Amino acid sequence: MSEIRKIGIIGAGQMGNGIAHVCSLAKYEVVLNDIDNEKLEKSIKTVDQILSRQVEKGRISQKVKDEAFARVQFSRDLDPLSEVDLVIEAVTEEEDAKRKVFTTITPLLRPETIVASNTSSISITRLAAATDRPEHFIGMHFMKPVRAMKLIELVRGIATDEQTFLKAKDFAESLGKTVAVSEDFPAFMVNRILMPMINEAIYTLYEGVGNVESIDTAIRLGANHPMGPLELADFIGLDICLAIMQVLYDGLADTKYRPCPLLVKYVEAGWLGRKSARGFYDYRGEIPIPTR
C-alpha cells in the first residue's frame, strides 16, 4: 500500500472544510469535492478565512498560510480522485447518502486507495459493504471543530485489514491528533456517551425541570463542562443529534435511547441550531436568546 500524500474529501460543509484545513497545514495535497457550486464557493472563502485568522493570531506565518491554501484544490469534478491515496467522505449523516457517494467514487479510485467515512454513528461494516474494497475501508470520526479538537475516533469494520488501520492511524497522528480506537457499535464511543446526555438534557427541558438557561448553567458550572448540553446540541446541529439518537435507538433496541419528542419537534420546525440561526437558542440577534 502506497504512502499517503494526497487526500480526497467528499463534502464541502463544516466538517469537510475543517478536514481540508488541517490536512493542508500538515502538507498534504487536498482535493475538496462537492456537487454544489455555491457550497464550493463558500468553502474557498471559509478555508481562506480560517487560515487568515491563524496568521492574525500569530499561529502561522503568511508564507505557511499561502502554501497551505495553494495545496487545496476545490472541485465539482470527481476525476481528480483518481490520484488520491486516501479519500474521506464527509457528507450528511444519512446512510443512503453516504452509500451513494461510495458507489459513485470507488470505480474512479486506484485499487490501493483507502476509503474512510467521517460518520459519527453509522456502521462502518455496512458502509464498507457498499464499496469494492471493504478491507481498505475505515471509520475516521473527526470532532467538530476539526482545527481545535484533538481527537479522531478510528473504527474498523469487520473486514478492515491491519495495514489500512495502521496507515489511517499514522495519518491521523501526522495531523497532530490523538487516536482513540472504537469497535464498530452504534455511535461508537464519543457519541454513545455524549448524545444520551444531550438527549436527557432535552428531556429535562421537555418535562419542565428547568429552562434552557438553567440547564446549561447547571452543567457548565456543576459539572465543569465548557458548554452546556443544549448550547452544545445547537453547535453540533439538532438534526445530527436526532440522527445519532435514532441510530442508537434502532441499533441497540433499548428505550433509554429514544429521542426526546421535543428534539424531534425542533428538527421538524427546521430549528437546527446555529446553522439555521435557531435551536434551543435564537442566534438572529447579537446575543443568543433561549427559545424556551
Backbone as CSV, one residue per row, in Angstrom:
resi,resn,N_x,N_y,N_z,CA_x,CA_y,CA_z,C_x,C_y,C_z
1,MET,0.853,-1.188,0.000,0.000,0.000,0.000,0.888,1.237,0.000
2,SER,0.623,2.161,-0.922,1.492,3.328,-1.094,1.368,4.301,0.073
3,GLU,2.372,5.167,0.185,2.361,6.203,1.223,1.252,7.202,0.940
4,ILE,0.658,7.718,2.000,-0.410,8.711,1.835,0.212,10.091,1.629
5,ARG,-0.047,10.659,0.461,0.455,12.002,0.138,-0.670,12.955,-0.265
6,LYS,-1.693,12.404,-0.919,-2.770,13.242,-1.441,-4.108,12.740,-0.905
7,ILE,-4.928,13.678,-0.435,-6.193,13.365,0.232,-7.363,13.879,-0.595
8,GLY,-8.366,13.045,-0.765,-9.631,13.493,-1.340,-10.657,13.634,-0.225
9,ILE,-11.463,14.679,-0.262,-12.514,14.897,0.736,-13.819,15.133,-0.012
10,ILE,-14.838,14.355,0.320,-16.143,14.491,-0.331,-17.089,15.204,0.630
11,GLY,-17.510,16.396,0.251,-18.413,17.190,1.086,-17.725,18.436,1.603
12,ALA,-18.159,19.597,1.110,-17.530,20.868,1.473,-18.347,21.621,2.512
13,GLY,-18.877,20.883,3.482,-19.556,21.511,4.611,-18.555,21.830,5.711
14,GLN,-19.051,22.041,6.924,-18.166,22.427,8.033,-17.092,21.387,8.299
15,MET,-17.477,20.104,8.286,-16.502,19.062,8.567,-15.498,18.924,7.424
16,GLY,-15.985,18.923,6.191,-15.088,18.815,5.045,-14.088,19.956,4.986
17,ASN,-14.567,21.185,5.233,-13.678,22.351,5.256,-12.617,22.214,6.341
18,GLY,-13.054,21.756,7.518,-12.123,21.606,8.636,-11.070,20.558,8.367
19,ILE,-11.479,19.435,7.773,-10.524,18.376,7.460,-9.533,18.854,6.397
20,ALA,-10.037,19.568,5.385,-9.151,20.117,4.344,-8.134,21.074,4.950
21,HIS,-8.576,21.894,5.884,-7.708,22.874,6.532,-6.552,22.200,7.271
22,VAL,-6.866,21.205,8.118,-5.803,20.575,8.903,-4.884,19.737,8.023
23,CYS,-5.439,19.125,6.973,-4.601,18.327,6.068,-3.633,19.215,5.292
24,SER,-4.117,20.363,4.830,-3.239,21.258,4.056,-2.120,21.816,4.925
25,LEU,-2.423,22.132,6.187,-1.382,22.616,7.101,-0.362,21.527,7.412
26,ALA,-0.795,20.265,7.343,0.119,19.138,7.576,0.865,18.754,6.299
27,LYS,0.755,19.593,5.251,1.499,19.466,3.998,1.020,18.333,3.103
28,TYR,-0.259,17.991,3.224,-0.866,17.061,2.276,-1.514,17.844,1.146
29,GLU,-1.441,17.322,-0.074,-2.226,17.855,-1.174,-3.674,17.412,-0.954
30,VAL,-4.621,18.307,-1.219,-6.022,18.033,-0.908,-6.906,18.340,-2.114
31,VAL,-7.835,17.418,-2.408,-8.911,17.694,-3.357,-10.205,17.723,-2.548
32,LEU,-10.828,18.898,-2.463,-12.085,19.047,-1.729,-13.224,19.109,-2.738
33,ASN,-14.075,18.092,-2.715,-15.107,17.942,-3.743,-16.502,18.168,-3.171
34,ASP,-17.335,18.826,-3.959,-18.757,18.933,-3.644,-19.514,19.151,-4.944
35,ILE,-20.735,18.617,-5.027,-21.522,18.782,-6.252,-22.190,20.149,-6.315
36,ASP,-22.191,20.866,-5.191,-22.880,22.156,-5.080,-21.878,23.299,-5.290
37,ASN,-22.046,24.039,-6.382,-21.137,25.154,-6.693,-21.120,26.203,-5.594
38,GLU,-22.312,26.507,-5.065,-22.421,27.527,-4.018,-21.644,27.109,-2.770
39,LYS,-21.751,25.822,-2.417,-21.013,25.311,-1.268,-19.504,25.403,-1.489
40,LEU,-19.074,25.095,-2.706,-17.645,25.157,-3.009,-17.126,26.586,-2.928
41,GLU,-17.904,27.535,-3.471,-17.506,28.943,-3.392,-17.391,29.390,-1.934
42,LYS,-18.369,28.995,-1.131,-18.335,29.331,0.298,-17.155,28.653,0.972
43,SER,-16.842,27.429,0.556,-15.742,26.671,1.136,-14.402,27.357,0.886
44,ILE,-14.220,27.869,-0.329,-12.974,28.579,-0.659,-12.768,29.746,0.310
45,LYS,-13.839,30.504,0.537,-13.759,31.651,1.456,-13.521,31.192,2.888
46,THR,-14.195,30.122,3.286,-14.085,29.640,4.667,-12.672,29.179,4.991
47,VAL,-12.093,28.343,4.131,-10.732,27.841,4.378,-9.741,29.004,4.397
48,ASP,-9.906,29.951,3.461,-9.026,31.120,3.419,-9.162,31.947,4.704
49,GLN,-10.390,32.131,5.178,-10.619,32.919,6.400,-10.024,32.254,7.639
50,ILE,-10.178,30.934,7.733,-9.622,30.212,8.886,-8.103,30.370,8.921
51,LEU,-7.466,30.189,7.774,-6.006,30.332,7.692,-5.591,31.776,7.996
52,SER,-6.353,32.738,7.478,-6.026,34.155,7.708,-6.119,34.512,9.191
53,ARG,-7.138,33.962,9.885,-7.262,34.225,11.323,-6.056,33.662,12.082
54,GLN,-5.557,32.523,11.638,-4.378,31.943,12.288,-3.147,32.827,12.080
55,VAL,-3.071,33.472,10.913,-1.975,34.424,10.665,-2.119,35.623,11.593
56,GLU,-3.329,36.157,11.695,-3.582,37.331,12.545,-3.243,37.057,14.000
57,LYS,-3.478,35.820,14.438,-3.207,35.454,15.831,-1.755,35.018,16.053
58,GLY,-0.970,35.036,14.992,0.439,34.684,15.116,0.720,33.201,15.212
59,ARG,-0.280,32.371,14.875,-0.097,30.918,14.980,0.638,30.345,13.779
60,ILE,0.473,30.973,12.621,1.217,30.577,11.428,1.673,31.842,10.707
61,SER,2.667,31.702,9.843,3.143,32.855,9.068,2.320,33.000,7.795
62,GLN,2.430,34.167,7.150,1.726,34.379,5.887,2.202,33.383,4.838
63,LYS,3.492,33.066,4.853,4.058,32.106,3.889,3.432,30.719,4.082
64,VAL,3.325,30.279,5.330,2.711,28.984,5.625,1.255,28.982,5.180
65,LYS,0.569,30.092,5.435,-0.837,30.207,5.039,-0.990,30.091,3.519
66,ASP,-0.168,30.829,2.783,-0.253,30.822,1.320,0.041,29.439,0.757
67,GLU,1.040,28.776,1.309,1.411,27.430,0.838,0.314,26.421,1.147
68,ALA,-0.272,26.523,2.344,-1.338,25.597,2.734,-2.564,25.772,1.834
69,PHE,-2.954,27.028,1.597,-4.131,27.295,0.770,-3.912,26.799,-0.663
70,ALA,-2.680,26.940,-1.147,-2.367,26.507,-2.513,-2.428,24.984,-2.662
71,ARG,-2.350,24.266,-1.553,-2.400,22.802,-1.620,-3.816,22.268,-1.788
72,VAL,-4.819,23.128,-1.595,-6.212,22.679,-1.666,-6.793,22.970,-3.049
73,GLN,-7.275,21.909,-3.690,-7.970,22.037,-4.969,-9.462,21.865,-4.708
74,PHE,-10.249,22.885,-5.045,-11.693,22.843,-4.854,-12.327,22.404,-6.171
75,SER,-13.107,21.328,-6.145,-13.554,20.743,-7.410,-14.954,20.153,-7.333
76,ARG,-15.740,20.377,-8.397,-17.014,19.675,-8.567,-16.787,18.369,-9.318
77,ASP,-15.666,18.279,-9.986,-15.332,17.128,-10.821,-14.731,16.011,-9.964
78,LEU,-15.153,14.783,-10.179,-14.639,13.650,-9.415,-13.338,13.073,-9.982
79,ASP,-12.992,13.437,-11.206,-11.812,12.846,-11.848,-10.519,12.988,-11.035
80,PRO,-10.276,14.141,-10.346,-9.034,14.254,-9.574,-8.886,13.199,-8.473
81,LEU,-9.985,12.528,-8.101,-9.901,11.491,-7.068,-9.096,10.284,-7.527
82,SER,-8.883,10.162,-8.826,-8.106,9.033,-9.343,-6.647,9.107,-8.895
83,GLU,-6.226,10.265,-8.372,-4.827,10.451,-7.973,-4.626,10.412,-6.459
84,VAL,-5.701,10.280,-5.683,-5.558,10.382,-4.227,-5.193,9.031,-3.608
85,ASP,-4.566,9.109,-2.430,-4.166,7.905,-1.695,-5.170,7.555,-0.592
86,LEU,-5.938,8.546,-0.192,-6.960,8.380,0.840,-8.106,9.311,0.511
87,VAL,-9.326,8.804,0.540,-10.493,9.664,0.348,-11.357,9.582,1.596
88,ILE,-11.769,10.755,2.102,-12.567,10.847,3.321,-13.938,11.398,2.959
89,GLU,-14.975,10.617,3.228,-16.352,11.062,2.991,-16.820,11.873,4.194
90,ALA,-17.351,13.074,3.919,-17.824,13.956,4.996,-19.138,14.614,4.591
91,VAL,-20.082,13.800,4.102,-21.392,14.332,3.716,-22.360,14.176,4.886
92,THR,-23.611,14.484,4.647,-24.635,14.467,5.692,-24.723,13.102,6.380
93,GLU,-25.136,13.108,7.655,-25.185,11.879,8.461,-26.437,11.064,8.124
94,GLU,-26.489,10.626,6.859,-27.578,9.781,6.371,-26.960,8.615,5.613
95,GLU,-27.317,7.408,6.004,-26.653,6.232,5.429,-26.831,6.136,3.922
96,ASP,-28.021,6.401,3.417,-28.249,6.296,1.972,-27.372,7.265,1.196
97,ALA,-27.231,8.489,1.722,-26.395,9.497,1.060,-24.938,9.049,1.021
98,LYS,-24.469,8.484,2.120,-23.077,8.030,2.178,-22.846,6.847,1.235
99,ARG,-23.769,5.896,1.226,-23.625,4.736,0.354,-23.617,5.163,-1.119
100,LYS,-24.423,6.167,-1.454,-24.441,6.669,-2.829,-23.086,7.268,-3.210
101,VAL,-22.479,8.002,-2.270,-21.135,8.556,-2.511,-20.149,7.437,-2.812
102,PHE,-20.159,6.389,-1.988,-19.170,5.315,-2.146,-19.355,4.554,-3.453
103,THR,-20.602,4.284,-3.833,-20.817,3.563,-5.088,-20.427,4.418,-6.293
104,THR,-20.495,5.745,-6.141,-20.130,6.653,-7.225,-18.614,6.792,-7.372
105,ILE,-17.911,6.916,-6.239,-16.480,7.252,-6.321,-15.555,6.049,-6.436
106,THR,-15.929,4.914,-5.882,-14.950,3.811,-5.837,-14.497,3.328,-7.211
107,PRO,-15.338,3.344,-8.253,-14.824,2.934,-9.566,-13.723,3.857,-10.107
108,LEU,-13.644,5.076,-9.574,-12.652,6.047,-10.054,-11.311,5.925,-9.331
109,LEU,-11.285,5.205,-8.215,-10.098,5.170,-7.360,-9.140,4.068,-7.771
110,ARG,-7.851,4.271,-7.437,-6.881,3.197,-7.604,-7.219,2.056,-6.645
111,PRO,-6.873,0.812,-6.976,-7.246,-0.321,-6.108,-6.723,-0.206,-4.684
112,GLU,-5.561,0.434,-4.514,-4.947,0.516,-3.183,-5.408,1.726,-2.368
113,THR,-6.215,2.607,-2.960,-6.662,3.812,-2.250,-7.551,3.442,-1.065
114,ILE,-7.247,4.041,0.081,-8.046,3.820,1.291,-9.279,4.717,1.243
115,VAL,-10.410,4.181,1.663,-11.651,4.950,1.749,-12.051,5.040,3.220
116,ALA,-12.338,6.251,3.675,-12.724,6.477,5.071,-14.032,7.241,5.120
117,SER,-14.798,6.989,6.162,-16.016,7.763,6.413,-15.853,8.546,7.704
118,ASN,-16.306,9.798,7.671,-16.296,10.629,8.862,-17.594,10.464,9.659
119,THR,-18.343,9.402,9.382,-19.593,9.190,10.109,-19.370,9.211,11.621
120,SER,-20.334,9.762,12.327,-20.255,9.828,13.786,-21.071,8.740,14.459
121,SER,-21.721,7.861,13.658,-22.608,6.881,14.300,-22.911,5.637,13.479
122,ILE,-22.798,5.705,12.155,-23.309,4.635,11.286,-22.298,3.490,11.160
123,SER,-22.798,2.269,11.054,-21.961,1.076,10.972,-20.929,1.159,9.851
124,ILE,-19.666,1.021,10.227,-18.580,1.006,9.244,-18.657,-0.257,8.393
125,THR,-19.026,-1.360,8.984,-19.158,-2.620,8.241,-20.203,-2.494,7.137
126,ARG,-21.343,-1.869,7.455,-22.393,-1.700,6.433,-21.940,-0.746,5.336
127,LEU,-21.314,0.362,5.711,-20.845,1.319,4.707,-19.777,0.690,3.816
128,ALA,-18.882,-0.080,4.419,-17.816,-0.734,3.654,-18.384,-1.686,2.614
129,ALA,-19.534,-2.301,2.938,-20.155,-3.253,2.018,-20.683,-2.573,0.752
130,ALA,-20.803,-1.244,0.776,-21.247,-0.500,-0.400,-20.087,-0.190,-1.342
131,THR,-18.886,-0.632,-0.996,-17.695,-0.346,-1.800,-17.131,-1.634,-2.401
132,ASP,-16.120,-1.454,-3.252,-15.429,-2.606,-3.836,-14.184,-2.980,-3.030
133,ARG,-14.010,-2.358,-1.831,-12.786,-2.549,-1.058,-13.030,-2.518,0.449
134,PRO,-13.878,-3.387,0.990,-14.140,-3.350,2.433,-12.886,-3.520,3.286
135,GLU,-11.875,-4.207,2.757,-10.634,-4.376,3.527,-9.832,-3.078,3.602
136,HIS,-10.072,-2.151,2.665,-9.390,-0.846,2.655,-10.327,0.279,3.101
137,PHE,-11.312,-0.052,3.916,-12.314,0.919,4.368,-12.228,1.046,5.885
138,ILE,-12.349,2.285,6.390,-12.232,2.519,7.830,-13.054,3.748,8.236
139,GLY,-13.475,3.790,9.469,-14.126,4.977,10.012,-13.095,5.918,10.605
140,MET,-13.142,7.185,10.218,-12.285,8.231,10.788,-13.190,9.370,11.239
141,HIS,-13.580,9.336,12.505,-14.530,10.317,13.027,-13.771,11.501,13.613
142,PHE,-13.680,12.580,12.833,-13.100,13.839,13.300,-14.132,14.541,14.180
143,MET,-13.642,15.264,15.176,-14.524,16.022,16.062,-14.674,17.464,15.548
144,LYS,-15.745,18.098,15.923,-16.040,19.473,15.493,-15.785,20.457,16.638
145,PRO,-15.081,21.575,16.373,-14.431,21.988,15.130,-13.102,21.261,14.919
146,VAL,-12.855,20.836,13.702,-11.713,19.967,13.394,-10.395,20.619,13.778
147,ARG,-10.275,21.925,13.528,-8.988,22.598,13.786,-8.624,22.602,15.269
148,ALA,-9.626,22.577,16.142,-9.381,22.725,17.577,-9.409,21.411,18.339
149,MET,-10.212,20.466,17.881,-10.401,19.224,18.631,-9.286,18.236,18.318
150,LYS,-8.732,17.646,19.361,-7.519,16.833,19.236,-7.787,15.363,18.948
151,LEU,-9.040,14.934,19.014,-9.342,13.506,18.911,-9.816,13.101,17.518
152,ILE,-9.406,11.903,17.092,-10.024,11.209,15.973,-10.362,9.806,16.447
153,GLU,-11.637,9.429,16.312,-12.051,8.053,16.593,-11.788,7.214,15.350
154,LEU,-11.009,6.161,15.495,-10.793,5.219,14.401,-11.661,3.996,14.644
155,VAL,-12.384,3.588,13.600,-13.327,2.471,13.745,-13.103,1.479,12.613
156,ARG,-12.751,0.261,12.975,-12.571,-0.795,11.980,-13.887,-1.517,11.727
157,GLY,-14.188,-1.762,10.455,-15.284,-2.654,10.117,-14.805,-4.091,10.245
158,ILE,-15.699,-5.027,10.055,-15.335,-6.429,10.219,-14.258,-6.865,9.218
159,ALA,-14.202,-6.196,8.055,-13.252,-6.599,7.010,-11.996,-5.731,6.946
160,THR,-11.941,-4.635,7.702,-10.798,-3.717,7.624,-9.501,-4.443,7.951
161,ASP,-8.506,-4.368,7.038,-7.263,-5.089,7.306,-6.306,-4.250,8.158
162,GLU,-5.296,-4.919,8.690,-4.373,-4.283,9.631,-3.575,-3.161,8.984
163,GLN,-3.182,-3.347,7.738,-2.383,-2.327,7.061,-3.182,-1.034,6.874
164,THR,-4.455,-1.179,6.528,-5.326,0.000,6.394,-5.449,0.721,7.722
165,PHE,-5.666,-0.038,8.788,-5.771,0.562,10.119,-4.493,1.318,10.489
166,LEU,-3.339,0.709,10.273,-2.071,1.338,10.640,-1.801,2.580,9.810
167,LYS,-2.133,2.525,8.504,-1.973,3.702,7.644,-2.861,4.852,8.125
168,ALA,-4.111,4.526,8.455,-5.054,5.550,8.928,-4.594,6.132,10.260
169,LYS,-4.090,5.292,11.134,-3.601,5.755,12.436,-2.403,6.688,12.266
170,ASP,-1.455,6.304,11.422,-0.287,7.156,11.166,-0.706,8.492,10.574
171,PHE,-1.668,8.448,9.646,-2.164,9.670,9.027,-2.803,10.584,10.068
172,ALA,-3.677,10.024,10.907,-4.353,10.820,11.940,-3.335,11.477,12.860
173,GLU,-2.326,10.741,13.271,-1.305,11.282,14.175,-0.436,12.325,13.481
174,SER,-0.276,12.200,12.158,0.508,13.201,11.414,-0.196,14.553,11.379
175,LEU,-1.507,14.567,11.650,-2.274,15.812,11.714,-2.195,16.452,13.103
176,GLY,-1.463,15.802,14.009,-1.367,16.294,15.382,-2.536,15.867,16.244
177,LYS,-3.271,14.851,15.793,-4.437,14.373,16.536,-4.077,13.144,17.378
178,THR,-4.870,12.910,18.408,-4.765,11.699,19.221,-5.836,10.721,18.758
179,VAL,-5.458,9.457,18.638,-6.379,8.425,18.155,-6.987,7.657,19.323
180,ALA,-8.297,7.449,19.279,-8.989,6.522,20.177,-9.651,5.482,19.285
181,VAL,-9.401,4.206,19.556,-9.906,3.129,18.705,-11.211,2.595,19.282
182,SER,-12.247,2.573,18.448,-13.560,2.085,18.868,-13.946,0.855,18.066
183,GLU,-14.673,-0.047,18.696,-15.298,-1.141,17.966,-16.484,-0.597,17.175
184,ASP,-16.918,-1.354,16.197,-17.987,-0.914,15.296,-19.363,-1.191,15.905
185,PHE,-19.709,-0.371,16.910,-21.034,-0.416,17.552,-21.738,0.904,17.264
186,PRO,-23.063,0.947,17.314,-23.786,2.186,17.017,-23.261,3.388,17.803
187,ALA,-22.934,4.459,17.067,-22.451,5.741,17.618,-21.057,5.661,18.232
188,PHE,-20.407,4.490,18.162,-19.028,4.328,18.608,-18.883,4.700,20.089
189,MET,-17.862,5.466,20.471,-17.667,5.771,21.893,-18.140,7.169,22.268
190,VAL,-17.611,8.173,21.581,-17.887,9.560,21.967,-19.382,9.839,21.965
191,ASN,-20.046,9.531,20.857,-21.460,9.875,20.754,-22.372,8.915,21.508
192,ARG,-21.896,7.707,21.770,-22.707,6.812,22.608,-22.798,7.358,24.030
193,ILE,-21.776,8.072,24.451,-21.775,8.676,25.788,-22.382,10.086,25.752
194,LEU,-21.972,10.880,24.753,-22.364,12.288,24.692,-23.836,12.492,24.329
195,MET,-24.314,11.789,23.298,-25.665,12.061,22.799,-26.775,11.709,23.798
196,PRO,-26.685,10.587,24.525,-27.718,10.358,25.550,-27.734,11.437,26.631
197,MET,-26.557,12.020,26.934,-26.530,13.128,27.888,-27.288,14.334,27.332
198,ILE,-27.036,14.656,26.069,-27.739,15.767,25.427,-29.241,15.468,25.358
199,ASN,-29.574,14.243,24.971,-30.986,13.852,24.869,-31.681,13.954,26.231
200,GLU,-30.964,13.576,27.303,-31.533,13.665,28.657,-31.720,15.119,29.070
201,ALA,-30.793,15.985,28.647,-30.947,17.418,28.915,-32.198,17.958,28.223
202,ILE,-32.459,17.463,27.008,-33.651,17.900,26.278,-34.911,17.379,26.966
203,TYR,-34.870,16.137,27.474,-35.995,15.625,28.265,-36.211,16.470,29.523
204,THR,-35.116,16.896,30.136,-35.207,17.735,31.339,-35.917,19.050,31.022
205,LEU,-35.641,19.595,29.844,-36.324,20.801,29.371,-37.783,20.490,29.042
206,TYR,-38.005,19.406,28.320,-39.329,18.978,27.869,-40.282,18.763,29.051
207,GLU,-39.746,18.198,30.129,-40.567,17.894,31.311,-40.689,19.075,32.272
208,GLY,-40.051,20.196,31.934,-40.194,21.403,32.738,-39.367,21.426,34.011
209,VAL,-38.362,20.569,34.095,-37.498,20.556,35.281,-36.683,21.843,35.359
210,GLY,-36.295,22.352,34.220,-35.548,23.611,34.161,-35.702,24.217,32.788
211,ASN,-35.403,25.519,32.678,-35.427,26.138,31.348,-34.044,26.000,30.700
212,VAL,-33.922,26.477,29.461,-32.671,26.322,28.700,-31.485,26.886,29.458
213,GLU,-31.635,28.114,29.932,-30.524,28.787,30.612,-30.135,28.058,31.898
214,SER,-31.120,27.615,32.660,-30.847,26.920,33.923,-30.118,25.601,33.690
215,ILE,-30.571,24.841,32.705,-29.956,23.534,32.424,-28.504,23.714,31.983
216,ASP,-28.270,24.649,31.069,-26.902,24.862,30.586,-25.993,25.395,31.692
217,THR,-26.507,26.321,32.496,-25.715,26.855,33.608,-25.387,25.756,34.614
218,ALA,-26.358,24.911,34.909,-26.162,23.832,35.880,-25.039,22.894,35.458
219,ILE,-25.003,22.544,34.173,-23.979,21.589,33.716,-22.631,22.277,33.494
220,ARG,-22.665,23.523,33.022,-21.394,24.251,32.861,-20.679,24.399,34.200
221,LEU,-21.424,24.851,35.207,-20.808,25.146,36.499,-20.808,23.949,37.444
222,GLY,-21.845,23.105,37.336,-21.945,21.969,38.238,-21.093,20.784,37.832
223,ALA,-20.857,20.632,36.518,-20.036,19.523,36.025,-18.753,20.015,35.352
224,ASN,-18.561,21.335,35.353,-17.357,21.958,34.780,-17.190,21.664,33.287
225,HIS,-18.315,21.653,32.555,-18.266,21.476,31.106,-18.080,22.846,30.443
226,PRO,-17.307,22.918,29.359,-17.106,24.218,28.701,-18.371,24.775,28.067
227,MET,-19.294,23.895,27.677,-20.589,24.307,27.107,-21.687,23.539,27.818
228,GLY,-22.840,24.174,27.953,-23.999,23.437,28.431,-24.477,22.478,27.355
229,PRO,-25.231,21.436,27.700,-25.633,20.431,26.718,-26.554,20.953,25.623
230,LEU,-27.384,21.942,25.931,-28.289,22.477,24.916,-27.539,23.414,23.973
231,GLU,-26.628,24.185,24.519,-25.753,25.015,23.687,-24.912,24.131,22.772
232,LEU,-24.411,23.021,23.309,-23.606,22.084,22.527,-24.441,21.429,21.430
233,ALA,-25.680,21.076,21.755,-26.570,20.490,20.746,-26.772,21.449,19.574
234,ASP,-26.971,22.724,19.878,-27.105,23.735,18.823,-25.838,23.828,17.983
235,PHE,-24.689,23.707,18.637,-23.408,23.795,17.930,-23.225,22.596,17.002
236,ILE,-23.578,21.414,17.473,-23.449,20.193,16.673,-24.457,20.197,15.519
237,GLY,-25.668,20.649,15.812,-26.776,20.588,14.850,-27.823,19.619,15.365
238,LEU,-29.041,20.095,15.583,-30.071,19.246,16.172,-30.464,18.101,15.249
239,ASP,-30.343,18.296,13.951,-30.607,17.203,13.006,-29.580,16.087,13.161
240,ILE,-28.330,16.466,13.424,-27.281,15.464,13.641,-27.537,14.728,14.955
241,CYS,-27.889,15.465,15.993,-28.200,14.845,17.291,-29.332,13.834,17.148
242,LEU,-30.385,14.216,16.422,-31.523,13.322,16.232,-31.119,12.086,15.437
243,ALA,-30.325,12.288,14.385,-29.897,11.155,13.553,-29.088,10.147,14.371
244,ILE,-28.204,10.655,15.235,-27.376,9.764,16.051,-28.223,9.039,17.092
245,MET,-29.146,9.757,17.734,-30.025,9.103,18.699,-30.877,8.019,18.022
246,GLN,-31.286,8.270,16.787,-32.080,7.271,16.071,-31.255,6.033,15.754
247,VAL,-29.965,6.240,15.403,-29.062,5.117,15.168,-28.896,4.288,16.444
248,LEU,-28.724,4.979,17.575,-28.598,4.283,18.868,-29.878,3.510,19.204
249,TYR,-31.019,4.159,19.026,-32.315,3.548,19.363,-32.581,2.320,18.488
250,ASP,-32.322,2.477,17.166,-32.564,1.368,16.237,-31.533,0.254,16.422
251,GLY,-30.282,0.651,16.635,-29.199,-0.329,16.663,-29.091,-1.117,17.949
252,LEU,-29.491,-0.498,19.079,-29.342,-1.164,20.374,-30.671,-1.600,20.978
253,ALA,-31.771,-1.179,20.358,-33.116,-1.628,20.757,-33.379,-1.452,22.250
254,ASP,-32.957,-0.298,22.767,-33.135,-0.002,24.192,-33.883,1.318,24.304
255,THR,-34.973,1.343,25.066,-35.808,2.549,25.155,-35.077,3.731,25.785
256,LYS,-33.968,3.481,26.477,-33.246,4.611,27.075,-32.657,5.525,25.992
257,TYR,-32.589,5.043,24.751,-32.049,5.848,23.649,-33.159,6.501,22.812
258,ARG,-34.403,6.442,23.272,-35.495,7.042,22.493,-35.301,8.548,22.383
259,PRO,-35.264,9.088,21.154,-35.091,10.538,21.008,-36.223,11.297,21.686
260,CYS,-35.886,12.370,22.373,-36.904,13.176,23.046,-37.861,13.781,22.007
261,PRO,-39.169,13.734,22.241,-40.126,14.325,21.293,-39.857,15.805,21.017
262,LEU,-39.311,16.526,21.997,-39.006,17.939,21.772,-37.880,18.106,20.756
263,LEU,-36.901,17.218,20.789,-35.829,17.245,19.785,-36.418,17.006,18.407
264,VAL,-37.311,16.037,18.297,-37.968,15.748,17.018,-38.731,16.975,16.527
265,LYS,-39.443,17.636,17.441,-40.258,18.803,17.077,-39.386,19.956,16.549
266,TYR,-38.262,20.202,17.229,-37.368,21.272,16.780,-36.827,20.983,15.378
267,VAL,-36.443,19.740,15.137,-35.912,19.382,13.815,-37.004,19.514,12.757
268,GLU,-38.225,19.083,13.078,-39.339,19.214,12.134,-39.639,20.678,11.818
269,ALA,-39.390,21.561,12.790,-39.615,23.000,12.581,-38.483,23.655,11.791
270,GLY,-37.396,22.909,11.572,-36.229,23.488,10.896,-35.353,24.282,11.833
271,TRP,-35.593,24.146,13.128,-34.751,24.818,14.130,-33.595,23.868,14.472
272,LEU,-32.531,23.990,13.726,-31.439,23.009,13.797,-30.247,23.488,14.604
273,GLY,-30.349,24.678,15.194,-29.227,25.211,15.972,-28.551,26.357,15.255
274,ARG,-27.274,26.488,15.469,-26.531,27.634,14.925,-26.645,27.744,13.410
275,LYS,-26.601,26.600,12.718,-26.570,26.659,11.254,-27.869,27.182,10.648
276,SER,-28.973,27.129,11.403,-30.236,27.671,10.905,-30.657,28.924,11.679
277,ALA,-29.769,29.379,12.572,-29.973,30.596,13.379,-30.983,30.436,14.508
278,ARG,-31.610,29.258,14.625,-32.499,28.988,15.750,-32.431,27.519,16.155
279,GLY,-32.452,27.307,17.445,-32.486,25.971,18.014,-32.970,26.144,19.440
280,PHE,-32.194,25.680,20.403,-32.539,25.955,21.801,-32.213,27.408,22.152
281,TYR,-31.440,28.045,21.290,-31.193,29.490,21.373,-31.536,30.113,20.027
282,ASP,-31.908,31.384,20.070,-32.157,32.161,18.866,-30.904,33.002,18.605
283,TYR,-30.264,32.782,17.448,-28.981,33.417,17.132,-29.118,34.580,16.152
284,ARG,-30.336,35.036,15.938,-30.533,36.065,14.925,-30.145,37.463,15.392
285,GLY,-29.986,37.651,16.690,-29.536,38.939,17.206,-28.060,38.888,17.592
286,GLU,-27.609,39.913,18.263,-26.202,39.983,18.662,-25.877,38.986,19.763
287,ILE,-26.846,38.722,20.644,-26.657,37.801,21.768,-27.657,36.660,21.632
288,PRO,-27.202,35.407,21.746,-28.144,34.277,21.690,-29.179,34.342,22.825
289,ILE,-30.450,34.158,22.469,-31.554,34.207,23.419,-32.195,32.819,23.519
290,PRO,-32.370,32.278,24.731,-33.039,30.977,24.862,-34.431,31.000,24.239
291,THR,-34.814,29.901,23.575,-36.126,29.844,22.943,-37.169,29.195,23.846
292,ARG,-36.750,28.688,25.005,-37.715,28.149,25.981,-37.270,28.502,27.381
